[in-house]
Amino acid sequence: MIERDKTVSGTPVHEVGIVNYPGAQLACILGLTDFFGIASTIALGQWVPGQTALRVTHWKAIDSFDANLSCVFDSAPHGKPRPNTLVIPPTMADLPDPDIPHGVVTWVRDRHAAGTTLISLCSGAFILAATGLVDGQSVATHQICAKALSKRFPKIVVNTDRRIIEHGNIVTAGGFLSWVDLGLYLVDGILGPAIRAEMARFALDDPAASEARYFTGFAPPLTHGDRAVLRAQEWVHMRDGRGVSLAALATAAGLERRTLLRRFASATGRTPMEYCRRVRIARAREVLEGGETSQKEIAQSLGYRDVASFARAFRKATGWTPGAYRKKFSHKVIGPTDFAAKDGARLDLSEAGSHRA
């Protein structure tokens, strides 16, 4: 992206900022960053004079007492970063703590007052709703946190049927893999429909081997048309494949167990438990690529008995040890301190069923 912006110096630039607040899902932040980076590379190969360039920045409070967020990553550093669009990602485990993001909420509200478009993803809607900017409006979010969102913010109208809802310069998105929807939505508006079409083919088809690491080598089948199985897949993904029982999955899908087993295998090509293992490994790969979270923390967060169990499962699935995989595929362009997990939320297992987005 830096090379692209050198090539197109002097052309209009649209900056997409991503808010890295305490507990935000780093996999989403990194996934969107990669997504926009790939779109920018495609756009560079098809460059026409006057086309807008895409710049990505990450914003984080360096200290818990900071009233303002600082730019901790810039894909094309030149001049003062100032987001045209600001994305509020979902949380990793628990819902956003009402007390933690107070400074974040104020900063986001101020950016909107300055003309920035705000976009929330799934449980990121809690941060957006706290600004008061969506009172009286419909807000898209993930169904798993819809009740909690309605309870905490009774002035908004929660909608889990629509994947993206737009109210002028405020956009909300929710649902399974909604960050991909959002990425395509923004690429269409910034780089145009031709680049969006290229990205749709890239993101929604099985990636080529040389590109697979951008999407963790796991392209979940979503076009099979079985809505009950899609509900089950969504339920698995929102829990990162951990702590899933066949009984609970059948309940989420609204099917009998035997029916679920038959239809799930027919739609996805895998048993539910095999699918859960693939999801856990995919999440582990994302975390290993994106930061320096310890193997012990990763193992615990994904429900493995201990580090040794996690390492065996990871090597069996990928052919790599976790340490070797991190060394090979970690994001070199992003400093590890940008994604330190100090402020990350820890999963409360007793409430995981209702507090995951």
N, C-alpha and C positions, 0 to 999 in steps of 0.2 A: 504493500500500500504506500510505503514511503517512496519507492521508486516510481510508482504511478503518479504521485503528486508532483514529483520533480518533472515528469514528462509533461504534465498538464498545468504547470505553474501559470497562474494568472487567470485560470478558468474559475467559474463559480464552484464553491465547495459547500456541501451540506454536512454538518457535523451531527452525528448521532452519539449522544452521551448515554452511558449506562451507569445506574446508581448502584454502588457496592455498599449497601447498608448492612449492619450487623445481622447475620443469619441469612443473607441473600444466597441463593443457589449459584455457586460458582460455575457449575456445569452449564447453566443457562447463559451466564455472562460470557464464558469462553466460547460456547457454541455460537452465540450471536456474533461475537468478534470474528471467529473463523468464517462464518457464513458471509458476513459483509466483506471480509478479505477476499474470499473466492469470487464474490460478485464483482468486486473492484478489479480483480485480475482479468475477468472476462470482459468487463467494460473497457479496460485498457487495450485489449486485443481488437476491439471494435470501435475504437475512439473516433469521434467526429467533433469538429470544432464547436465550442459552445456547450458541450455536454457537461452536466454537473458532476463533480467528483465527490467521492464519499470519504469522510473522515470519521474515525471512531475514537471516543475518549471514555475513560472510566473515572468515576468520581467517588471519593471516599473521605470520611472524617478521619484524619490522621490521629487525632486524640478524641477521646470520648466527650471532652468538654468543648470541642470546636463548634462554633456556631455556623461555620461555613464548611462545605466539602471542598476537597482539593482534587485536582486532576492528577491521578496516579498512573495513568497510561494514555498515550496519544499515538495513534497509528501513523500520523503524519505531522510531527511537531513543527509548526511554523506559525508565529503570531500567537496571540492570546486565545486559548480555547474558549469557545462560547457555543454550547449546544443549540442547534436549531430544533432538535428533537431529543427528548429525554425519556429513556426507558427505565421503568421500575420493575425489576425481575421478581420472580416468586421467591419464597423462602425454601431453605433446604429441608427443614423438618417441621418445627413448631411454627405457628402463625406469628407474624411480627409482634413483638412485645409492645404494648401501648406506651411504655415509658422510654424504651431505648431510642426509637427513631424521632424523638421530638425535634432535635436540631435538623434532622433530615427532612422532616415534614415542612418546617419553616423555609428551608433552602429550596425545596421543590416548589413551594407556593410562590416564592420570590422569582424563581426562574420563569414560571408561567406568567407572572405579572409583567415580566420583561419581554414576553412574546414567544417563549419556548412552548412547543407542542409537547404534551405529556402523554405517555403511554404506560399502562400497567399490564402486567402479565399475571394471571391467576391470583395468588395471595398477595401480589404486589398491590392489588386493589385496596388493601388495608391502609397502606401508606398514602395512596391517592385519596381515599375517602377521608382520611384524617385531616387533609388540607381544607375540607369543606367545599371544594370546587365542584363536586359532583352531587351535592345535595339536590334531591328532587329529580335526579336523572337515572336512567337505566345503566347498570354497570355489569359487564361480563366478567365472570370468574370461573374457577373450577368448581364443579358440584360438591366436591368434598369439603370445601370451606364456605359454601354458600350460606348455610344457617348461621355460622359464627359471624360472618360478615354482616348479615342482616341484623343480628342481635346487637353487634357493637355499633353499627351505624344505621339506625332505623330510618334516617331521612333519605337513604338511597333505595333504589329499586334493583334488586339483584336478579340477574338473568343468566341462567346456565344453558339456555337453548341456542343462543347466538354466540359464535366463536369470536367475532369482533364487532364492537359497537363504537360508532364514531359520533362524537358531539363536537363538531368544529375542531378546535385544537386540543381536544381531550379524547383519547382513544383507550378503550379497555379490551383485553383479550383473555380468553380462558378456554380450557379444554385440553385434551390429549395432544401433546406436541404443539401447543399453541405458539411456541417461540418460532417454529418453522413458518406458521401462518403469518406471524408478525413480520418475520424477516422478508417474506415474499411481498407482503403489503408495502413495506418501506422501500424495498428495492424497486418495485413498480413505480412508486411515486417519485423516487430520487433518480434512478438510473434508466427508467423506462420499461415498457412492457416486453421488449425483446430480451433484455437482460433478465427480467423476471421469469420469462419462459425458459431460458437456459438454466436458471437456478432451480426452477420447479423440477425440471428433468433430473438435475443433479441431486437435489435433496430428497425427492420422493421415489427415485429409482434406486436399485442397489448400487452403491458407489463402486467405481473401478478400484482394483487393488491398490493402485498408486494414490488413490484419494481416500481410501477407507478410514484412515485414522481420524479424519475430520469428523466422522460420524460414528466413531468407536467400533467399526466393524459390525454393527448390528442395525439392520434396516427392518424394523417390525412391519409385517404385512398389514396394511390398513385398507386395502381395496377389495376385500373378500365379500363385503356386503352384509355380514352377519352382525347385526347391531348388538345382540346380547354378548357375543364374543368381544366386540369392540369395548363394551362396558367392562368386561373382565380384564382385557388388556390394559385399559386405562387405570383400573384399580391396582393392578400389579405395578405399573410404571410409577404411579404416585407414591408407592411405598418402596420404590427401588428394588422390588422383588423380594423383600425381606418379610419374614413372619407371616407368610401366606399359607393358609390351610385350604384344602379343597372345599371344605364346607363353606368357609367365608367367601371364597371366590365364586362358588355357585350362587350364594345369596346375592353377591354384587351383580352377577349376570342375570339373576332372575330365572335360573334354570335348575332342574334336578341334577345331581352330581353325575349320573351316567350320561345324561344328555349333554352336560357341559363337556365331559371328557371327549365324547364323540365329535361334537361340533367344534371344540377348540382345536383338536388335532386336525380336523378337516380344513379349518380356516387358516391355521398358522403353520401346519406341518410339524408341530411339536406338542408334547403333553404340557399341561399347565406348569408342572414342576420344572421341566426342562426349560420352558420359557422364562420362569422366574430366575433360574440360574444364569441364563443369557443376559437378563436385565441387570442382575447384580454385578456381573463381570463388566458389562458396558458402563455402569456407573463407576465402578472401580477404575476403569481405564480413563474415564473423564477426569476423575479426581487426581490420579497419578500424573496425567498430562498437564493439569492446570496449576499445580502448586506443590507445596512441601508438607502436606498433611501426612502424618506418620502412618506407617502400615498398621500399627495397632489401632489408631483412630478409625482408619478405613474399615478394618476388619470388624470393629465394634459397631460402627454405624450401619454396616450391611448385614449384621446378624451372624457373623461367623463366630465359632466357639473361641478361637484364638488366632494369633498371627500365622501359626504353622498351617492351620486348616485353610485359612484364606490363601496363603501362598501356594499350597497344593492345588486348590481349585483354580486359582488364576493361571498357574503354569499349565495345567491340564487343558484349559480352555484356549489359551493364547500361545503356548509354547515359550513364554517368557516368564522369568521370575518378576515379581512386582518391582524390585529395585532396578533390574536391567531394563524393564519396560519404561520406567520413569526416565532413566538416563537417556534412552534412545528417543523418546517421543515427547519429552516435556517441552512446553512452549518457551523457546529461548528468548523470544522478543519481549516477554513480559517478566519483569522482575519478581522474584518469589515473595518479596515483602508486600507487593501489591495485593496478593491473594492469601495473606496469612489468615489462618483460621481461628485467630484468638477470639474474635467476637462471634464466631459461628454458634448458632443455636444447637443444643444437644437434644436428641430425640427423647421425649418422655414416653416410654413404651406403653404406659398405661393409658395414654391418650392418643396414641399414634393413629388410631382409626379415624378420629375426628379432627386431628390437627395436622393434616399433611396436605400440601398443595404444591 
